[in-house]
Amino acid sequence: MNVSEYDLAKNLTTGVRRLWRNALTASYRPRSGWSPAPSLVVLRPTPRCNLSCQICYDRGENVIRESWASPGADPASELSESAWVELVSELTRFRPTFYITGGEPLLASTLIPILQVLKQKGCYVSLNTNGVLLEKRAEALLDAGVDKIIVSLDGPPETHDAVRGESFEALARGIRKVQELKRARGLRRPVLRLQCVISHLNLNQLEESVAEARKLGCGEIRFQHPIFAFSSAACRVSEEMKSMMTWADLSRPRREWL
C-alpha cells in the first residue's frame, strides 16, 4: 500500500468511526443515564497565554481569569506530565478525536508527552495555536505526529497585530517552518489550517484574510464567530458589526474569494 492509499484508508476509517459515534450519541437515554463514549475530547494543558487578544473571553476587554504572571514557567495548578499521561491513556481506549487548545498549548511542557501517547494509541489529534512559538516547536510537533495544526489569523498583518498583539511575523515564520519540514521529510501531515475569528475589528477585511492564506501557502481557512463570556459584550459587538454592514455586504456572493 503506497502513502496515498494508506492516507485514504486511514481517513475513511476515522470518518466511519466518527459517524458511528454520532449515531450512538442520538441514542442517549436520559432515564438510565447511559450515553456512548464521546467522539471528541478537548484538552487544555495550560490556561497560560503569551498574547492578550482583544477578542479573547479570557484576556479581552472583560477578563474573567487572572493572567499568569510568567508565561514561561508551569504554575503548580497545572497537571503534571505523569497525570496527563495517565489521563489521556485512559481516554484513548475508545479512540476519540482529540482537540488540544489553551491558553496557548505550545507553552505547556506537557504538550509533547501528551501528543506522543495519543499518537502511539492511533488517535487523530489537532492542535490550536496562536503560532508565536510554532517555529521553535515545529520539529517536535512533527516528530510527535500531530495530524492538524490550526493557526489563528485575523486578517492582514496590521489588522492581525491590532487584534492579537504583534505576532503576525512569528506565525508566518512558524507556518513556513512546518511547510519546510514537511517537504524535507516527504510528509503530508500535519495539515495546516488557518482560523479567523470574525469581529468588529476585522469585519471589513475578511477577503484580505483569504489573500493572506494564499500568500502563506495554506489551503484552508475557516471563519468563526467570537465566544463571549458576557451577554453585554455579545450585544455590544453585535451592534457594532451591524452598523458596519449593509444589505449589499450581506447579499454579495463570497465565491470569488476562493
C-alpha positions, 0 to 999 in steps of 0.5 A: 500500500503506497502513502496515498492509499494508506492516507485514504484508508486511514481517513475513511476509517476515522470518518466511519468511526466518527459517524458511528459515534454520532449515531450512538450519541442520538441514542442517549437515554436520559432515564438510565443515564447511559450515553456512548463514549464521546467522539471528541475530547478537548484538552487544555494543558495550560490556561497560560497565554503569551498574547492578550487578544482583544477578542479573547473571553479570557484576556479581552476587554472583560477578563474573567481569569487572572493572567499568569504572571510568567508565561514561561514557567508551569504554575503548580495548578497545572497537571503534571506530565505523569497525570496527563499521561495517565489521563489521556491513556485512559481516554484513548481506549475508545479512540476519540478525536482529540482537540488540544487548545489553551491558553496557548498549548505550545507553552505547556511542557506537557504538550509533547508527552501528551501528543506522543501517547495519543499518537502511539494509541492511533488517535487523530489529534489537532492542535490550536495555536496562536503560532508565536512559538510554532517555529521553535516547536515545529520539529517536535510537533512533527516528530510527535505526529500531530495530524492538524495544526490550526493557526489563528489569523485575523486578517492582514498583518496590521489588522492581525497585530491590532487584534492579537498583539504583534505576532503576525511575523512569528506565525508566518515564520512558524507556518513556513517552518512546518511547510519546510519540514514537511517537504524535507521529510516527504510528509503530508501531515500535519495539515495546516489550517488557518482560523479567523475569528470574525469581529468588529475589528476585522469585519471589513477585511475578511477577503484580505484574510483569504489573500493572506492564506494564499500568500502563506501557502495554506489551503484552508481557512475557516471563519468563526464567530467570537465566544463571549463570556458576557451577554453585554459584550455579545450585544455590544459587538453585535451592534457594532458589526451591524452598523458596519454592514449593509444589505449589499455586504450581506447579499454579495456572493463570497465565491470569488474569494476562493 
